[in-house]
């Protein structure tokens, strides 16, 4: 019964987020720009690395490899965080019944650019530490990863919508979630599950292409499958940003945002 209730709540969250996106299609532009920007940064960093790092023989690694890799990692994270911040700012506008715009989202994220940098650094360092722990003690590492995701899911909306610094946002998020910490975040897990389902037709097309074993058919189906998965990824990221913003508004205001009326967001944060 509990599982059925959880699945039902997750499905309603997914449908409601999709309904908001359907009426405010410009919100999907931010994940698209995020992907394109990240790809350009990756290509630029790889090109720069090939040009600057000396050629090596054997298994030796250039001394500058790890610093260059770390810098590239944080730049990509910053780019992704910037566009997510832009999405959250305009998802909030949409949830308030106003008209979001790409330009306004870019402006909002740019105004908070300095506040985003410390958060990116904190997120990157914590992620590396948790990964290192997970390699040595998988159970503890996975537990820490889930706990960090629960907190960090609400930190970025706090930075964006309240214009707070990273440390203050973490403190406020911790206080907000103190009485609603749950064994798991139903809404996040459920939304991830249903958005992952969006990619299945694309995976199916690729599988059919491989099974056909005919070069022309394989090529066409593979391209269609990849395009489907890319579109599903963009839609999934937009839906996540919408729900992330709605859940933040609920945890802070105690009121369900208009479009989510009828969805019991209390089930998205199971209390202790």
N, C-alpha and C positions, 0 to 999 in steps of 0.2 A: 504494500500500500504506500509506504514511504517512497519507494523507488518510482512508482507510478506518479505520485504527486510531484516529485522532483522533475521527472521527465516532462510532465505537463507544463510545469512552470517554465522550464527551459525552452520548450517549444513556443510558449506564448511570448517569451522574451525575444526569441528569434523572429517570430512573425511581426511583432510590434516594431522591432528595430528595422526589419525589412520594409515595413510600411512607411516608416519615417524616411528611409533612404529613397523609396520609390517616389515620394512626394518632394524630396529635396535631393535630386540626383547630383547636384554640384558637390555634395559631400564626398562622392566617389572620386572626385578629381584629386583630392589630397593623397590618398594611397597610391594613385597612379603616378603623381609627381614624385612621391617618395621613392617608389621603385625605380623610376627613370633616373632620379638624382643619385641614388645609391649606386646604380649601375655605372653611371658616368664617373663617380668617385672611385669605384673599384677599378675601372679600366685605367683611369689616370694614375692611381697608386701603383698598379702592376707595371704600367709603362715606365713610371718614374723609378720603380725598383729595378727593372731590367737595365735602365740606362745608368743608374747611379751605383748599384751594388756591383762589386767586382766579380768577375767570373771565378768560379772555384772548381777544383777537381776533387774527385772522391766524394766522401760523405761530409766534408767540412762545411760549416755554415758561416757566411760572412758575418763579422762582428756587428755590422749595422742592421742585419736582417730583423732581429727582434724589436729594436726601437722603431724601425720603419713599419713593421707589422702592427705594433701597438698603436702608433700614430694613425695608421690607416683604419684600424678597428674603431678607434674612438671617433674619427671623422665620420665614418659610416653610421655609427650609433647616433652621433649628433644630428646628422641629416635626417635620419628616420624619426628621431625625437622631435625635431623642428616641425616636420610635416604632421606628426601625430598631434602636436600642440595646436597647430593650425586647424586640424580637423575637430578637435575637442572644442575650441573656441566657437566654431560655427555650428557644431552639433548642439551646443548650448543655446545658440540663437534660434535654431530650428525648434528645439524643445520648448522654447518660450513663445513659439508661434510667430516669430519674425522671419525675415528672409535672409538666409545666409549667403555669403559670396566668397569666392576664392580670394579676391583681393583683400577683403577684410580679414580672412584667416591668415594670410601671409603677413599682414600688418600686425595682427595680434601676436603671432609667433615671433616676429622680428623685435617687437617691443620687449619681449621676455627672453630674448636671445641670451643675454648675460646670465639670467637666472637658470636657463636650461643647461648651461655648461657644467656647473657643479653637479647637477643631478645626473648628467651623462657620465661624468667621472665616477661618481658614487656607484651608479648602476653597473658600470663596466668592471670596477674593482670588486664589488660584491659578487658579481657573476663569476669572475675568475676564481675567487676564493671558494665559492660554493662548488664550482666544477672540480677544483683540486680536492676538496673534501669528498665529493661524490666518487672520484676515482679510487680513493682509499677506503672510505666507509660509505658505500652506496646508500644504505638506509638513512643515515643521518643526512647525507647530502641531498637526497630527494625530499626529505622533510623540510630542510632549510630552504630548498628551492621553492616548494609550495608556499611556505610561510612568507618568503620574500616577494613572491608574485602577488600574494594577497595584499600586502602593504603597498607595493609599488604600483599596483593597478589603480590606486586612488591618489597617489602622490602627484602625478603629472596634472590631472584635472585641478588639484589644489593649487599647484604652481600657476597654472594658466588662468583659472577663474578667480583666484584671490590675489594673484600677483605676489606670492610669497617666495622666499628663497627656499632652496632645497631642504636645508636642515629644519626650518620652521614648518615646511610642508610635511616632512616626515613625522615631526612631533605631533602635528595636528591630526594627521591620518591615524597615527597610533592611538591617540586619544579617542578619535571618532569610532574606531573599530574595537575599542577595548571591550565594549559590552555586546559586540556582534561579531565575534571572531570565528566562529564555527569550525566544525571539523573539515569542512571544505566549502569553497565558494561555488554554490550550485549554478548560479547564473553564468559565471565565467566558463566553467567546465561544460555546461550544457550548450552554451553558445558556440564554443570551440568545436564541439561535436557536430552540431548541425551545419556550421559553416564548412567544416571538413567534408561533409557529405556533398557539398556543392561541387567538389573537385572530382567526385567519382565518375560522372559521365566522361570527363576528359581522360581519366585514367583508362576507362573502358575503350575509348576510341584508340588510344595508343596500343592497348593490348590487341584489339582487333586488327590494327595495322600490322603489328608484328606477326600475328597468327596468319594473316592473309599471305604473307611470304611473296608478295608481288611488289616490286620496287616502287612503281607508280602509286599503287594503292597505299602501301606502307607510308610513303612520303606524305601523301595528302592527309591521311588519317592522323599521322604523327603531328603534323603542323596544326591541324584542327584541335587535336587533344591538348597540345601545349597552350594554344591560344585560349581554350576553354579553362584550363587550370589557372592561367594568368588572370583572366577575367574573374574567376571565382576567388582568387587571392585578393584582388582589389575589392570586390564586394564584401568578402569576409572581414577585411581590415576596416572597411567603413562601418560595417555592422558592429564590430567590436568597439570602435570609437564612440558610436552612438550610445551603446549600452553602458560603456565606461562612464560617459558623461551623465546619463540618467541615474546610474547607481550612485554617483557622487552627489548629485542633487538630492537624492533620497536620504543618504546618510547624513548630509549636512542640514537640510531643511526639514527632514522628517515627513515630507510630502512627495507623493508620486508625481513626476512631471506629466503634464496633460496627455500626451500621446500614449503614455504607459498606464493610464487609468484602467483599472480592471486587472492589471498584472500585480500579483502579490510579491513585491520586491523584498519583502521580509524573508521570503524563502531563498532569495539570492544570497543572503548573508545569514546563514543559520546561527542562531544564538546558542550560547553555551547552556 
